[in-house]
Amino acid sequence: MQKIIMSFLLLSSFIWSQTFQVGKNGAVASASKQASDVGIEVLKNGGNAVDAAIAVGFALTVVYPPAGNIGGGGFMLIHSPEGAVTAIDFREKAPHAARRDMYLDESENPVDGLSTEGALAVGVPGSVAGYEYARQHYGSLKWNELLAPAIKLAEDGFPVSYYIHEGLRDHQNLMRRFPASVDMFYPNGSVPAIGDMLRFSDLTATLKRIAKQGAEEFYRGQTARQLVKAVRDNGGIIDLWDLQHYEVKERKPINFTYRGYDIYSMPPPSSGGVCLAQILKIVEKFPLAGYGFHASQSIRIITEAERRVYANRAHFLGDPDFISVPVDYLLSAELINAMAKSIDIKKATPSHEVDHAPLPESEETTHFSVIDKDGWAVAVTTTLNSSYGSGFVAGKTGILLNNEMDDFSIKTGASNIYGLVGAEANAIQPQKRMLSSMTPTIVCRNDSLMWVFGTPGGGTIITTVAQVLINMIDYNMTLVQAVDAPRFHHQWWPDVIFIEKYSISSDMRNILKDGGYPIRERSPIGDINAIGIDWKNRNYIAVPDKRRQSAASVY
């Protein structure tokens, strides 16, 4: 079976070889061909990878409405030509009028839909501020040059893809509740057909104002006033004070090694870097290469690591500006060794028997990656939370807003839309950033840049990134094979291994079930957009995931 699976991976990477691109001067992998092309044009015009990433981010606002956004937030990881790596946090924040119990009924139970649909579900957006901060500190081109491609796409229009058509069809019941959403996405009163042109006049006007006046316009100008009025007229609580006091944070990345590779990822308020490090450091104690790809031993070890790590995630992680996150303890050799030793390779550990580690005394999201010829590399993951966010377009701004408030712990022990359980560390507080799973990642070896990647997928983000790394480092796959390979996921609760359809044979399923591991099929896991460097031939290899509509561009 192991040989059959590896043969399939080799064959599939050959059949799908046209999906990855190889270039000499730069590469972009994103959720949209139009957006990836925008990034390449910026590089050709003298911009660096940071400039290109900002232009891609604004372009995705237009051509990838399920997740591309200026109505949400995200994280950016930047690698400089000198090898320094920094993290920019432009995650959404809770409005200052938010309160701990704002989504609970009189019996203190979560009200269905209140934290996910409409204006009350919206967190204070951070993307525009984050992009401007990145340009001011690490970019080289003028601000208006970086918005120009997005403005053109919004004004001229773009053809509706199969993926966008399906998304607008599936979310129309939510979005038809809001007149501005209907005007923007259902211009003739019906779901736009594949190939129809979508044009966003209101968004065009908003982007032109932001291009001329900068982020100040979004947070203090006409756009701010229009956004606040629309939100508050529809029951939301964001006001001008919230927008005017939004701030970007530059943070130190999580940095650790895995089998000789130097890995950088996002620190809190993302759980991505800490959880990725814990998973990989635990499985590093086991000979995965000897077990083989998707062998029962490998799946068991990775599952048990994920189970323990997600229990820690639920208890310890949140916004470090509000709580003390014990990162050093969570990544300590003592704790990693203890979690690894608690794994019985022959027996499943039921999730009800797994709790967070004791303290010692004393998914809709999108990812894009960019590399340039000078050694700048950028990994950006942004989000509206669920697909099409809150479904709420803020009046005449053309801005589709997030439903990130659901990423808080609405109630201790209650799960969010991704089934992730939270605790007091991630409770709602005014101006607090909600916990995230976003895991933009940069990997080096011997001081040389190797891979830049990340993925959407809610709670599956961390395990997807971990498995792609394991595929390359432990199972010696190419980047194309590692991205194409089937995936599985465990997140402590529910106590089940989620698998992609056809990813595990029926015999393997029976082995796992007999060993105490329930199996459940689900939709495709993740949407990795990756770039690797072939140092021997001095090539950049841009690899988009086939699971959605991602595309790469190079030159």
C-alpha positions as semicolon CSV with decimal commas, in nm:
position;residue;x (nm);y (nm);z (nm)
1;M;0,000;0,000;0,000
2;Q;0,284;0,239;0,082
3;K;0,435;0,191;-0,266
4;I;0,095;0,238;-0,431
5;I;0,036;0,569;-0,249
6;M;0,383;0,702;-0,334
7;S;0,340;0,598;-0,698
8;F;0,010;0,788;-0,703
9;L;0,181;1,099;-0,567
10;L;0,455;1,081;-0,828
11;L;0,202;1,031;-1,108
12;S;-0,028;1,304;-0,981
13;S;0,254;1,558;-0,958
14;F;0,337;1,481;-1,324
15;I;-0,024;1,502;-1,442
16;W;-0,082;1,830;-1,257
17;S;0,260;1,973;-1,336
18;Q;0,103;2,257;-1,534
19;T;-0,038;2,397;-1,208
20;F;0,300;2,489;-1,063
21;Q;0,525;2,754;-1,214
22;V;0,903;2,797;-1,224
23;G;1,071;3,137;-1,250
24;K;1,409;3,301;-1,210
25;N;1,326;3,643;-1,068
26;G;1,018;3,612;-0,852
27;A;0,708;3,411;-0,773
28;V;0,359;3,456;-0,633
29;A;0,108;3,190;-0,526
30;S;-0,239;3,303;-0,423
31;A;-0,608;3,212;-0,439
32;S;-0,654;3,392;-0,773
33;K;-0,469;3,401;-1,104
34;Q;-0,555;3,769;-1,146
35;A;-0,413;3,851;-0,804
36;S;-0,097;3,645;-0,862
37;D;-0,044;3,826;-1,192
38;V;-0,079;4,158;-1,011
39;G;0,201;4,059;-0,774
40;I;0,432;3,966;-1,060
41;E;0,369;4,298;-1,237
42;V;0,465;4,482;-0,918
43;L;0,790;4,283;-0,901
44;K;0,862;4,357;-1,268
45;N;0,805;4,728;-1,203
46;G;1,073;4,737;-0,935
47;G;0,876;4,656;-0,624
48;N;0,997;4,408;-0,366
49;A;0,807;4,109;-0,229
50;V;0,642;4,325;0,040
51;D;0,510;4,565;-0,223
52;A;0,384;4,272;-0,429
53;A;0,215;4,114;-0,128
54;I;0,028;4,436;-0,050
55;A;-0,089;4,468;-0,412
56;V;-0,199;4,103;-0,409
57;G;-0,389;4,162;-0,085
58;F;-0,585;4,452;-0,229
59;A;-0,647;4,262;-0,555
60;L;-0,790;3,968;-0,360
61;T;-1,035;4,210;-0,199
62;V;-1,187;4,240;-0,546
63;V;-1,144;3,902;-0,715
64;Y;-1,168;3,669;-0,414
65;P;-1,461;3,791;-0,204
66;P;-1,498;3,473;0,007
67;A;-1,185;3,571;0,199
68;G;-0,978;3,837;0,025
69;N;-1,058;4,148;0,218
70;I;-1,016;4,495;0,353
71;G;-1,309;4,420;0,582
72;G;-1,111;4,171;0,790
73;G;-0,757;4,125;0,914
74;G;-0,462;3,891;0,918
75;F;-0,094;3,827;0,971
76;M;0,217;3,888;0,762
77;L;0,555;3,718;0,802
78;I;0,849;3,893;0,632
79;H;1,196;3,753;0,556
80;S;1,454;4,017;0,463
81;P;1,755;3,965;0,232
82;E;1,973;3,968;0,543
83;G;1,781;3,674;0,689
84;A;1,587;3,863;0,956
85;V;1,226;3,755;1,004
86;T;0,951;3,966;1,156
87;A;0,575;3,926;1,210
88;I;0,312;4,194;1,148
89;D;-0,016;4,149;1,334
90;F;-0,318;4,322;1,181
91;R;-0,574;4,091;1,335
92;E;-0,924;4,230;1,396
93;K;-1,014;4,355;1,745
94;A;-1,330;4,352;1,954
95;P;-1,512;4,688;1,959
96;H;-1,478;4,881;2,283
97;A;-1,851;4,828;2,350
98;A;-1,810;4,448;2,337
99;R;-1,893;4,252;2,650
100;R;-1,825;3,900;2,771
101;D;-2,183;3,773;2,742
102;M;-2,295;3,962;2,431
103;Y;-2,383;3,646;2,235
104;L;-2,558;3,458;2,516
105;D;-2,930;3,434;2,594
106;E;-3,086;3,475;2,938
107;S;-2,994;3,115;3,019
108;E;-2,630;3,193;2,927
109;N;-2,638;2,974;2,617
110;P;-2,495;3,093;2,282
111;V;-2,759;3,235;2,049
112;D;-2,734;3,064;1,713
113;G;-2,602;3,296;1,441
114;L;-2,552;3,600;1,662
115;S;-2,170;3,582;1,653
116;T;-2,151;3,475;1,288
117;E;-2,412;3,666;1,086
118;G;-2,465;4,035;1,028
119;A;-2,327;4,354;1,178
120;L;-2,301;4,242;1,542
121;A;-2,056;3,966;1,441
122;V;-1,802;4,214;1,300
123;G;-1,463;4,279;1,456
124;V;-1,272;4,602;1,391
125;P;-1,092;4,548;1,056
126;G;-0,712;4,563;1,044
127;S;-0,608;4,486;0,686
128;V;-0,573;4,841;0,550
129;A;-0,367;4,949;0,851
130;G;-0,155;4,634;0,827
131;Y;-0,078;4,681;0,459
132;E;0,011;5,048;0,509
133;Y;0,238;4,961;0,803
134;A;0,418;4,699;0,593
135;R;0,469;4,941;0,304
136;Q;0,598;5,219;0,528
137;H;0,850;4,995;0,705
138;Y;0,948;4,737;0,442
139;G;0,810;4,840;0,102
140;S;0,967;5,051;-0,173
141;L;0,690;5,168;-0,408
142;K;0,430;5,439;-0,358
143;W;0,102;5,350;-0,186
144;N;-0,120;5,451;-0,477
145;E;0,082;5,231;-0,715
146;L;0,001;4,927;-0,503
147;L;-0,374;4,993;-0,508
148;A;-0,395;5,077;-0,877
149;P;-0,433;4,715;-1,000
150;A;-0,714;4,643;-0,753
151;I;-0,894;4,961;-0,855
152;K;-0,874;4,859;-1,220
153;L;-1,008;4,510;-1,143
154;A;-1,298;4,652;-0,943
155;E;-1,384;4,910;-1,209
156;D;-1,336;4,697;-1,523
157;G;-1,470;4,378;-1,369
158;F;-1,355;4,017;-1,359
159;P;-1,514;3,690;-1,476
160;V;-1,693;3,479;-1,218
161;S;-1,514;3,149;-1,161
162;Y;-1,678;2,819;-1,076
163;Y;-1,562;2,857;-0,715
164;I;-1,707;3,209;-0,679
165;H;-2,032;3,102;-0,846
166;E;-2,072;2,809;-0,607
167;G;-1,993;3,026;-0,304
168;L;-2,241;3,298;-0,394
169;R;-2,505;3,034;-0,461
170;D;-2,444;2,857;-0,130
171;H;-2,439;3,179;0,077
172;Q;-2,726;3,365;-0,085
173;N;-2,973;3,297;0,197
174;L;-2,745;3,485;0,436
175;M;-2,637;3,760;0,200
176;R;-2,987;3,836;0,068
177;R;-3,074;3,962;0,416
178;F;-2,861;4,271;0,348
179;P;-2,952;4,504;0,058
180;A;-2,597;4,626;-0,004
181;S;-2,473;4,265;-0,025
182;V;-2,741;4,188;-0,285
183;D;-2,654;4,499;-0,488
184;M;-2,287;4,404;-0,489
185;F;-2,294;4,030;-0,551
186;Y;-2,634;3,961;-0,710
187;P;-2,660;4,260;-0,946
188;N;-2,945;4,116;-1,154
189;G;-3,121;3,962;-0,856
190;S;-2,979;3,618;-0,925
191;V;-2,656;3,426;-0,865
192;P;-2,405;3,537;-1,131
193;A;-2,323;3,260;-1,377
194;I;-1,975;3,127;-1,443
195;G;-1,808;3,370;-1,683
196;D;-2,032;3,666;-1,599
197;M;-1,845;3,988;-1,527
198;L;-1,867;4,130;-1,175
199;R;-1,797;4,501;-1,131
200;F;-1,790;4,677;-0,794
201;S;-1,856;5,049;-0,832
202;D;-1,884;5,126;-0,460
203;L;-1,566;4,933;-0,381
204;T;-1,392;5,114;-0,668
205;A;-1,475;5,450;-0,512
206;T;-1,359;5,331;-0,169
207;L;-1,027;5,200;-0,303
208;K;-0,968;5,526;-0,492
209;R;-1,015;5,723;-0,170
210;I;-0,779;5,494;0,021
211;A;-0,522;5,514;-0,261
212;K;-0,527;5,893;-0,246
213;Q;-0,547;5,947;0,131
214;G;-0,394;5,630;0,278
215;A;-0,517;5,419;0,569
216;E;-0,619;5,742;0,742
217;E;-0,917;5,755;0,504
218;F;-1,035;5,407;0,600
219;Y;-1,010;5,471;0,974
220;R;-1,101;5,842;1,001
221;G;-1,242;5,962;0,669
222;Q;-1,551;5,916;0,456
223;T;-1,512;5,538;0,443
224;A;-1,495;5,521;0,823
225;R;-1,811;5,726;0,860
226;Q;-2,000;5,522;0,600
227;L;-1,885;5,193;0,752
228;V;-1,984;5,290;1,107
229;K;-2,325;5,418;1,000
230;A;-2,401;5,097;0,809
231;V;-2,286;4,876;1,096
232;R;-2,478;5,063;1,364
233;D;-2,792;5,096;1,151
234;N;-2,791;4,717;1,133
235;G;-2,740;4,639;1,502
236;G;-2,360;4,639;1,522
237;I;-2,150;4,816;1,784
238;I;-1,838;4,940;1,602
239;D;-1,803;5,317;1,622
240;L;-1,556;5,579;1,500
241;W;-1,353;5,552;1,820
242;D;-1,285;5,184;1,741
243;L;-1,156;5,262;1,394
244;Q;-0,953;5,563;1,505
245;H;-0,780;5,364;1,780
246;Y;-0,697;5,054;1,578
247;E;-0,324;4,980;1,585
248;V;-0,094;4,734;1,411
249;K;0,151;4,529;1,617
250;E;0,492;4,411;1,500
251;R;0,587;4,098;1,689
252;K;0,872;3,849;1,724
253;P;0,793;3,531;1,531
254;I;0,782;3,186;1,685
255;N;1,112;3,024;1,584
256;F;1,209;2,659;1,632
257;T;1,393;2,377;1,458
258;Y;1,258;2,053;1,317
259;R;1,505;1,786;1,204
260;G;1,763;2,051;1,109
261;Y;1,523;2,299;0,947
262;D;1,476;2,646;1,093
263;I;1,104;2,731;1,102
264;Y;0,941;3,069;1,159
265;S;0,569;3,117;1,215
266;M;0,314;3,350;1,372
267;P;0,310;3,420;1,747
268;P;-0,001;3,491;1,958
269;P;-0,268;3,613;1,911
270;S;-0,235;3,343;1,649
271;S;-0,218;2,994;1,790
272;G;-0,051;2,886;1,466
273;G;0,318;2,915;1,550
274;V;0,296;2,772;1,903
275;C;0,076;2,479;1,798
276;L;0,281;2,406;1,487
277;A;0,595;2,398;1,698
278;Q;0,438;2,170;1,958
279;I;0,308;1,923;1,698
280;L;0,639;1,901;1,513
281;K;0,855;1,883;1,827
282;I;0,639;1,599;1,960
283;V;0,647;1,394;1,639
284;E;1,021;1,462;1,609
285;K;1,058;1,208;1,891
286;F;0,928;0,933;1,660
287;P;1,076;0,779;1,341
288;L;0,804;0,890;1,099
289;A;1,026;0,828;0,797
290;G;1,061;0,466;0,904
291;Y;0,687;0,427;0,950
292;G;0,610;0,576;0,607
293;F;0,354;0,818;0,465
294;H;0,002;0,751;0,599
295;A;0,111;0,429;0,765
296;S;-0,108;0,353;1,067
297;Q;0,179;0,433;1,307
298;S;0,237;0,771;1,143
299;I;-0,131;0,866;1,151
300;R;-0,159;0,759;1,515
301;I;0,146;0,958;1,626
302;I;0,046;1,274;1,439
303;T;-0,314;1,243;1,562
304;E;-0,208;1,201;1,924
305;A;0,023;1,500;1,897
306;E;-0,257;1,711;1,749
307;R;-0,499;1,597;2,020
308;R;-0,269;1,714;2,298
309;V;-0,172;2,037;2,128
310;Y;-0,530;2,147;2,061
311;A;-0,615;2,085;2,427
312;N;-0,336;2,328;2,518
313;R;-0,458;2,571;2,252
314;A;-0,803;2,587;2,406
315;H;-0,672;2,665;2,753
316;F;-0,361;2,880;2,720
317;L;-0,371;3,086;2,403
318;G;-0,518;3,431;2,346
319;D;-0,417;3,793;2,288
320;P;-0,079;3,852;2,461
321;D;-0,172;4,217;2,515
322;F;-0,447;4,099;2,753
323;I;-0,325;3,773;2,906
324;S;0,008;3,615;2,987
325;V;0,069;3,346;2,726
326;P;0,331;3,097;2,858
327;V;0,505;3,048;2,522
328;D;0,840;2,943;2,671
329;Y;0,672;2,679;2,884
330;L;0,456;2,551;2,599
331;L;0,768;2,503;2,383
332;S;0,994;2,377;2,660
333;A;1,177;2,048;2,616
334;E;1,030;1,930;2,947
335;L;0,669;1,968;2,833
336;I;0,735;1,837;2,479
337;N;0,903;1,527;2,621
338;A;0,616;1,469;2,865
339;M;0,354;1,493;2,591
340;A;0,553;1,263;2,362
341;K;0,598;1,005;2,640
342;S;0,224;1,006;2,711
343;I;0,154;0,870;2,361
344;D;0,088;0,497;2,335
345;I;0,147;0,401;1,972
346;K;-0,069;0,089;2,016
347;K;-0,366;0,255;2,185
348;A;-0,573;0,569;2,126
349;T;-0,600;0,820;2,406
350;P;-0,968;0,928;2,422
351;S;-1,001;1,304;2,415
352;H;-1,196;1,306;2,742
353;E;-0,878;1,174;2,906
354;V;-0,665;1,455;2,759
355;D;-0,654;1,791;2,933
356;H;-0,428;2,090;2,887
357;A;-0,081;2,069;3,033
358;P;-0,058;2,177;3,398
359;L;0,124;2,506;3,446
360;P;0,441;2,471;3,651
361;E;0,437;2,657;3,977
362;S;0,661;2,982;4,014
363;E;-1,174;2,869;0,850
364;E;-1,292;3,156;0,551
365;T;-0,934;3,259;0,512
366;T;-0,688;3,294;0,229
367;H;-0,311;3,273;0,207
368;F;-0,059;3,409;-0,041
369;S;0,319;3,381;-0,069
370;V;0,567;3,605;-0,251
371;I;0,942;3,582;-0,316
372;D;1,158;3,828;-0,510
373;K;1,504;3,808;-0,667
374;D;1,673;3,998;-0,383
375;G;1,577;3,760;-0,103
376;W;1,264;3,926;0,033
377;A;0,996;3,669;0,110
378;V;0,647;3,727;0,246
379;A;0,383;3,490;0,381
380;V;0,041;3,650;0,436
381;T;-0,273;3,491;0,574
382;T;-0,586;3,708;0,588
383;T;-0,941;3,627;0,681
384;L;-1,307;3,720;0,704
385;N;-1,345;3,410;0,926
386;S;-1,614;3,201;0,755
387;S;-1,668;3,216;0,379
388;Y;-1,805;3,561;0,288
389;G;-1,764;3,659;0,653
390;S;-2,073;3,808;0,816
391;G;-2,246;3,832;0,475
392;F;-2,282;4,203;0,546
393;V;-2,160;4,468;0,301
394;A;-2,127;4,803;0,475
395;G;-2,361;5,025;0,274
396;K;-2,201;5,222;-0,011
397;T;-1,845;5,127;0,082
398;G;-1,848;4,798;-0,108
399;I;-1,667;4,643;0,189
400;L;-1,773;4,291;0,287
401;L;-1,719;4,266;0,661
402;N;-1,583;3,982;0,874
403;N;-1,754;3,769;1,141
404;E;-1,441;3,736;1,351
405;M;-1,617;3,784;1,684
406;D;-1,704;3,414;1,660
407;D;-1,333;3,337;1,704
408;F;-1,356;3,445;2,066
409;S;-1,470;3,199;2,331
410;I;-1,836;3,296;2,331
411;K;-1,872;3,080;2,640
412;T;-1,611;2,865;2,812
413;G;-1,633;2,513;2,671
414;A;-1,858;2,611;2,380
415;S;-1,729;2,552;2,027
416;N;-1,715;2,802;1,742
417;I;-1,816;2,743;1,378
418;Y;-1,502;2,531;1,329
419;G;-1,576;2,314;1,632
420;L;-1,284;2,463;1,824
421;V;-1,336;2,481;2,198
422;G;-1,224;2,788;2,391
423;A;-1,162;2,896;2,748
424;E;-1,119;3,211;2,954
425;A;-0,789;3,307;2,788
426;N;-0,983;3,385;2,469
427;A;-1,289;3,543;2,629
428;I;-1,438;3,858;2,476
429;Q;-1,291;4,184;2,606
430;P;-1,308;4,533;2,456
431;Q;-1,020;4,603;2,212
432;K;-0,889;4,246;2,247
433;R;-0,776;4,046;1,944
434;M;-0,951;3,713;1,901
435;L;-0,743;3,394;1,888
436;S;-0,657;3,270;1,540
437;S;-0,526;2,952;1,378
438;M;-0,356;3,134;1,091
439;T;-0,006;2,996;1,036
440;P;0,197;3,186;0,774
441;T;0,529;3,003;0,772
442;I;0,884;3,057;0,642
443;V;1,143;2,778;0,648
444;C;1,520;2,812;0,618
445;R;1,812;2,568;0,632
446;N;2,173;2,660;0,691
447;D;2,073;3,028;0,670
448;S;1,920;2,977;0,323
449;L;1,555;3,043;0,248
450;M;1,377;2,718;0,154
451;W;0,995;2,747;0,158
452;V;0,726;3,009;0,212
453;F;0,368;2,894;0,259
454;G;0,045;2,887;0,454
455;T;-0,320;2,796;0,410
456;P;-0,679;2,882;0,495
457;G;-0,901;2,630;0,672
458;G;-1,001;2,745;1,020
459;G;-0,897;2,485;1,276
460;T;-0,731;2,271;1,007
461;I;-0,474;2,539;0,919
462;I;-0,214;2,430;1,173
463;T;-0,235;2,058;1,096
464;T;-0,224;2,125;0,721
465;V;0,099;2,325;0,751
466;A;0,245;2,059;0,982
467;Q;0,165;1,777;0,738
468;V;0,313;1,958;0,439
469;L;0,636;2,004;0,635
470;I;0,636;1,641;0,748
471;N;0,574;1,529;0,390
472;M;0,884;1,709;0,266
473;I;1,118;1,661;0,560
474;D;1,027;1,310;0,678
475;Y;0,889;1,150;0,361
476;N;1,124;1,322;0,114
477;M;0,845;1,454;-0,109
478;T;0,892;1,744;-0,347
479;L;0,700;2,061;-0,270
480;V;0,447;1,972;-0,541
481;Q;0,394;1,623;-0,400
482;A;0,371;1,754;-0,043
483;V;0,099;2,004;-0,136
484;D;-0,094;1,751;-0,347
485;A;-0,080;1,472;-0,087
486;P;-0,406;1,377;0,093
487;R;-0,455;1,516;0,444
488;F;-0,620;1,435;0,775
489;H;-0,696;1,639;1,085
490;H;-0,764;1,602;1,458
491;Q;-0,838;1,891;1,696
492;W;-0,905;1,728;2,035
493;W;-1,282;1,783;2,013
494;P;-1,472;1,631;1,845
495;D;-1,279;1,310;1,910
496;V;-1,254;1,202;1,547
497;I;-0,997;1,194;1,267
498;F;-1,126;1,399;0,976
499;I;-1,003;1,277;0,638
500;E;-1,036;1,391;0,281
501;K;-1,241;1,160;0,060
502;Y;-1,033;0,872;-0,082
503;S;-0,731;0,981;0,122
504;I;-0,710;0,664;0,331
505;S;-0,784;0,312;0,212
506;S;-1,071;0,112;0,358
507;D;-0,823;-0,133;0,510
508;M;-0,640;0,152;0,684
509;R;-0,968;0,296;0,807
510;N;-1,058;-0,035;0,965
511;I;-0,718;-0,060;1,131
512;L;-0,757;0,287;1,279
513;K;-1,117;0,231;1,387
514;D;-1,021;-0,095;1,556
515;G;-0,746;0,097;1,735
516;G;-0,993;0,347;1,879
517;Y;-0,977;0,620;1,615
518;P;-1,319;0,715;1,471
519;I;-1,297;0,834;1,108
520;R;-1,514;1,095;0,937
521;E;-1,490;1,216;0,578
522;R;-1,508;1,587;0,510
523;S;-1,452;1,839;0,233
524;P;-1,094;1,909;0,112
525;I;-0,861;2,024;0,388
526;G;-0,667;2,346;0,337
527;D;-0,553;2,538;0,030
528;I;-0,175;2,565;0,053
529;N;-0,011;2,837;-0,157
530;A;0,362;2,771;-0,146
531;I;0,689;2,883;-0,298
532;G;1,013;2,688;-0,277
533;I;1,366;2,766;-0,391
534;D;1,571;2,528;-0,604
535;W;1,915;2,657;-0,512
536;K;2,096;2,421;-0,751
537;N;1,928;2,574;-1,057
538;R;1,846;2,911;-0,895
539;N;1,474;2,869;-0,960
540;Y;1,165;2,975;-0,771
541;I;0,894;2,707;-0,772
542;A;0,545;2,842;-0,705
543;V;0,293;2,573;-0,610
544;P;-0,079;2,652;-0,576
545;D;-0,314;2,399;-0,419
546;K;-0,564;2,234;-0,655
547;R;-0,827;2,201;-0,382
548;R;-0,982;2,539;-0,463
549;Q;-0,898;2,782;-0,744
550;S;-0,546;2,891;-0,649
551;A;-0,294;2,991;-0,913
552;A;0,073;3,083;-0,939
553;S;0,259;3,341;-1,145
554;V;0,635;3,377;-1,195
555;Y;0,887;3,557;-1,409
